[in-house]
Amino acid sequence: MTPQSNFMVLAPIDPRREMELRQLLDSMNRGPGQVDPNNALLPFAEFDTLHFARFIILDDKTTEDVRVYGLSPRSYPLYLAFLGDVDGDANAFLGKLIKRTGKGLGRIFSCCEEFTSDTDLLAWMKQHHAPAIAAYVNWRGRTVRQIREENALYDALENHTEQNAATFQGLPPRELHEKLRTFVSAEKSAGRLILSPENPTPLGWQIRNLLHMLGLPLLVLIASPLLILLAPFYIIALRRLEKTDPEVCPTTDQKHSEDLSRIEDHDVTNQFSAMGSLKPGLVRLLTTISVLKTVNYGARHITRRGHLGRIRSIHFARWVFVAGRERMIFCSNYDGSVESYMDDFINKTGFGLNASFSNGVGYPRTNWLVRDGCIDERNYKEYLRRHTLVTQVWYKAYPGLTAVDLERNTRIRQGLERSSMTNEQAGEWVALL
Amino acid sequence: MGGVVMSEIEYADVQGLLCFGYAHLTSASYALVRVRNVNAAKAWLRDAKLTSAVAQNAPPSTALNIAFTAPGLRALGIPEPVMAGFSHEFRGEMAEESRSRQLGDLGSNAPSNWVWGSYGQEPHVLVMFFAKPEQFDSFVQNAKGNTWSDAFEEVTSLGTSNLDGDEPFHFRDGISQPQIDWDQKRQTPCTQLEYTNIVALGEFLLGYRNEYGKITDRPLLKPDAASAGLLDALDAPGMKDLGRNGTYLIMRQLEQDVRSFWQFLYEQASGNLAEASQLGAKMVGRTEQGEPLVPIQDRPIPGMDPKTVKQNQFTYESDASGGRCPFGAHVRRTNPRNSDFPEQRLSAIRKLITMMGFGPKGFYDDLTSSVRFHRILRRGREYGSELSPDDALQPAPPNESPRGLHFICLNANISRQFEFLQNAWIASTKFSGLTGESDPLLGNREPISGCPVTGNFTMPGGGSLPRRVSGLPQFVTVRGGAYFFLPSLRALRYFAVVGNA
């Protein structure tokens, strides 16, 4: 298995060159929200291990919100973020990226502070790396190459079954399965279909993964006497905050709302980037860190492949602290419209949503960390929309395919690789076609 | 809920359309007008005799209801801070370019091709006239009165026809409607473990609790001379509620190519009309007579109108594979009849397991959102003459008049109800694990990025290879549309007086 990894380069923009940067990023698009995958600056499509990538200018318009706590907002520099989700090691990917498109990347990053013509690009990018505190991968191990091969398989099977519909219709499923196995193996022999076998899982990754899997519960176990002792104090403090923390959910500015809509729904998948300030104080900071560490652990070791809780429409997602511990960004790639995305979250994973986002300034009031909150649907949606950033450039390696499409194709492939099935299994498999 | 008081409905303040479809008033027309003279328009609105939702012993023989677009309210001089209280969708308008992508209004459906409602040419006011046929003309004339043409300029006047409960494709229509919880007995927020047809009042009427137990945003005003007549907001002490007892009305003119529909079915059925009719039933999800494709269950469904039990008391629980009613069938897309969880009536433990993401493992499981957040109340009417399937197989005579549906629906939250339905369930080519197909009746068949083909229709085979029909033509074309606010009678009076010296 080839595990996926991610990178995020985060650097303050040289204020004098912000306009130039915006124009550069715009030049990578064919139209609003539609990247040219072969654009001259960074031809994403040339990298066959890159799933998703984006450039965002972190123009957080909500920094004033901390005033509700009597704090005066800090003037943060304007940051540029460059994110990607890749097959294999992220650093190795960046190395490849620089080799092929170093010039374009250099032009973009030269609009950032402390970047000069003789800067070592790779070292600079590593130095500006912003690690995710929690990350979710829809299907660990499924590579871009696999996605493309399996989609070609689906197309071939659809063509073949359509051409032979008269003979195939009504055939017992096991017989049909056998016939399609034969067809596919002939197509493979003829070189018209490729279904590459899985690469071996890197040993280093396996060890790190195992240590992570055992490490966190062990740590919690060791700390448990202390945690139990502190729990009542923590709960009292949290409840007090929950009852007094002010909500900041004004109606989103209509222009901002329309700016966001303009770059959405050009593909079946959309990008999402939301940013905000954390509520002040240690209790909220520790809650954020613990919840997100738990989410990260669950996403990595517990969730069923293809699922984030009940949600099956997210390809990749991550939470990252932005330069320090005061502000945070959440980035995801999800299928469908933003409205259905928000509804899915509220109705299916409201508890998780509350736990992970309620530490942000102004979030609709929660109770016991997981209750209420986003159930205040309109306020929640205004809150989220207001915190959403306009993404300048967004790339997806497989336009037109949803996470559920990818799962169907993988299930079809897995079924094909089985030499025998029960009637029931074969029936379920045939229903995927 | 904190601060939310239960309040009895003042039916005399609610426009009748929320309670009644006026089916017995078989003549109807919709005047779409722009304000010509503000003062004359306000005077006309002030004098208009709106039909309220008060039930009468003898049903009325005429009815008048009125709704406004955002440009219409601005034309009447509604102040901008008040406008800001309306939803983004209403203010942003249906014909906005980004919205067109979401609603599937692309290609021949695009607003630039509309006969009414395109950007910059939005109607201001929708005036709906209903009457018994013999009284219709005189009613309309009286209702318009002498000042009508001083006040308004007609964009268009849309006639309707009475097809006796069928829609133009010749299928029974309007069988299933949500039952509004007028008495506000429904406990919300709640977890719905079984499909119910009862929907919280606040899903259809602004100012009351919705399915989340919250009151949807709407303009709240400080008390002043103009707003004095409005009711109080139930969740904001001291504020006047402009939205209360009103709702949003969505109108779309959907032209139906009845000939192309039946000719396509006939061709697919190799010239067998009975088989064509069966394929049509699979696409619609009901037979022409309105019979569902899955058996009627014994178990009652809460909120089911007893008169419609024979055609409505069913869910798709017994048809999880879509073998009887395809997932993509129009009525299954638009009302999947599900609950909050993929399995109905599940235990607390099972609920928890499902919540954590370890519920049913099947590919098609749990892909469809819970329908109770996405219901709409349909109030549309057909236009054009009836055409039987037999006749539809003949080529069209020259200059044939168009047929279709003046689709009208009511809801309190346009984005979560109408737009979600239209976007995620009708226009989406990825509904419920499907790919390459949108709604078989309403889909626009436009290619999307990465998917050149969107004109399929799949009928799961129940264990054998699904049957897939391809090359569906576009049967329905959007010819116009707009978002309206259907005010309460009090809010209408406010519109008529606000800003007046």
Chai-1 contact restraints between the chains, C-beta under 6 A:
chainA,res_idxA,chainB,res_idxB,connection_type,confidence,min_distance_angstrom,max_distance_angstrom,comment,restraint_id
A,F168,B,L465,contact,1.0,0.0,6.0,A-B,restraint_1
A,Q169,B,L465,contact,1.0,0.0,6.0,A-B,restraint_2
A,G170,B,S464,contact,1.0,0.0,6.0,A-B,restraint_3
A,P173,B,G463,contact,1.0,0.0,6.0,A-B,restraint_4
A,L176,B,L465,contact,1.0,0.0,6.0,A-B,restraint_5
A,S257,B,H88,contact,1.0,0.0,6.0,A-B,restraint_6
A,S261,B,S98,contact,1.0,0.0,6.0,A-B,restraint_7
A,R262,B,S98,contact,1.0,0.0,6.0,A-B,restraint_8
A,D265,B,R101,contact,1.0,0.0,6.0,A-B,restraint_9
A,D265,B,Q102,contact,1.0,0.0,6.0,A-B,restraint_10
A,D267,B,S449,contact,1.0,0.0,6.0,A-B,restraint_11
A,V268,B,K430,contact,1.0,0.0,6.0,A-B,restraint_12
A,T303,B,G357,contact,1.0,0.0,6.0,A-B,restraint_13
A,R304,B,G357,contact,1.0,0.0,6.0,A-B,restraint_14
A,H307,B,G357,contact,1.0,0.0,6.0,A-B,restraint_15
A,G309,B,G357,contact,1.0,0.0,6.0,A-B,restraint_16
A,R310,B,G357,contact,1.0,0.0,6.0,A-B,restraint_17
A,R310,B,D366,contact,1.0,0.0,6.0,A-B,restraint_18
A,G336,B,A424,contact,1.0,0.0,6.0,A-B,restraint_19
A,S337,B,Q102,contact,1.0,0.0,6.0,A-B,restraint_20
A,S337,B,N423,contact,1.0,0.0,6.0,A-B,restraint_21
A,E339,B,S415,contact,1.0,0.0,6.0,A-B,restraint_22
A,E339,B,F420,contact,1.0,0.0,6.0,A-B,restraint_23
A,S340,B,A424,contact,1.0,0.0,6.0,A-B,restraint_24
A,N347,B,S370,contact,1.0,0.0,6.0,A-B,restraint_25
A,I375,B,P189,contact,1.0,0.0,6.0,A-B,restraint_26
A,I375,B,Y212,contact,1.0,0.0,6.0,A-B,restraint_27
A,D376,B,K214,contact,1.0,0.0,6.0,A-B,restraint_28
A,E377,B,Y212,contact,1.0,0.0,6.0,A-B,restraint_29
A,R378,B,T216,contact,1.0,0.0,6.0,A-B,restraint_30
A,R378,B,D217,contact,1.0,0.0,6.0,A-B,restraint_31
A,P399,B,S449,contact,1.0,0.0,6.0,A-B,restraint_32
A,P399,B,G450,contact,1.0,0.0,6.0,A-B,restraint_33
A,G400,B,S449,contact,1.0,0.0,6.0,A-B,restraint_34
A,G400,B,G450,contact,1.0,0.0,6.0,A-B,restraint_35
A,G400,B,C451,contact,1.0,0.0,6.0,A-B,restraint_36
A,T402,B,K430,contact,1.0,0.0,6.0,A-B,restraint_37
A,V404,B,G433,contact,1.0,0.0,6.0,A-B,restraint_38
A,D405,B,T435,contact,1.0,0.0,6.0,A-B,restraint_39
A,R411,B,F363,contact,1.0,0.0,6.0,A-B,restraint_40
A,G427,B,G463,contact,1.0,0.0,6.0,A-B,restraint_41
A,V430,B,L465,contact,1.0,0.0,6.0,A-B,restraint_42
A,A431,B,P460,contact,1.0,0.0,6.0,A-B,restraint_43
